[in-house]
Amino acid sequence: MTSTTIPESFADLLDWDTKSFAHVATIGPDGAPQNNPVWFDWDGEHLKFSLTTGRQKYRNLRADSRVSLSILDPADPYRYLEVRGELVEIEPDPNIDFISRMAKKYIGKDRYPWHREGDERVVMKVKPVKTTGMG
Amino acid sequence: MTSTTIPESFADLLDWDTKSFAHVATIGPDGAPQNNPVWFDWDGEHLKFSLTTGRQKYRNLRADSRVSLSILDPADPYRYLEVRGELVEIEPDPNIDFISRMAKKYIGKDRYPWHREGDERVVMKVKPVKTTGMG
C-alpha cells in the first residue's frame, strides 16, 4: 500500500470547522457498491469515522478494506474531493468518546445523543491512498 | 434484476426543487470503489446523470452496471437516501440537451457552460433496485 497526502488546495474540506460529510463507498459481499454519508474526523494522517459493529458497512470493510470517500464542500457544491483509501485499523470506542466528539463537531452536543444500550461502537481509521479533487 | 420504488417518505429528496446531489459509487477495474458527486434527474422510473465517455466512471459502469447513489437532504443532514441500482441504458447526448437541463436545475443556466469541444456526452440511466433511508 502506498500512502498519500491531501492536496493543499483541498485540505480545508477536511477541517473541523467545515463540517463536511463524507459519503463512504464500500464493497458488499456480492461485489456491489454500498454508499452512505458519515460524520468524520481528520487527524492529519487518517480519516476516522464511527460505526456500530452490526452495520453492513462494518462487515464490508472487514472483508474488503478498500474504501472511497466523496466529500463535497458545503459552501461550494462545485468543489469536491474524492479520497480513496484503505482501512488500516479498527479502534474500540466503548465509552463512545469518539462518536461524542463527532456529535460536538456536527451538532454541538457534548455527548452523542442517539446511543442505544447494546450498540458496540468502533472507530474505523482509513489511510488515504489516492485523491482526486475538482473545483 | 428486480425493480423497486422510492419510498414515499424520501421521495422529496429526488425532487427537482430539492437540488440534492447524488454521490455515485461504482466499481473500478481492480474491484475497488470509486465515488463522486453528480447532478441528477429523476423521471419517476430512472435516476439519470451525465458523463463524458472519457471518464473512469463511464468505463466502470460499462464493465459493471451496479451502482449506489448516496443522496443527502440539503436542508437536513440527518436525512439521506441510498439508492442501489443498475445501469440499464446509455443515451447519447450529442446536443448537450440533458446536461443543459441539469445546468438549468442546479445553476439556473439555459445551456451547460463548461462543455468542451470534442467531449462526448451521454446520459446514464439507472433503475433503482433497493433503497435505504435514514432520518
Interface residues (C-beta under 8 A of the other chain):
Chain A: F21 H23 V24 A25 T26 I27 G31 A32 P33 Q34 N35 N36 P37 D64 R66 V67 S68 L69 S70 L72 P77 Y80 E82 R84 Y106 T132 M134
Chain B: F21 H23 V24 A25 T26 I27 G31 A32 P33 Q34 N35 N36 P37 D64 R66 V67 S68 L69 S70 L72 P77 Y80 E82 R84 Y106 T132 M134
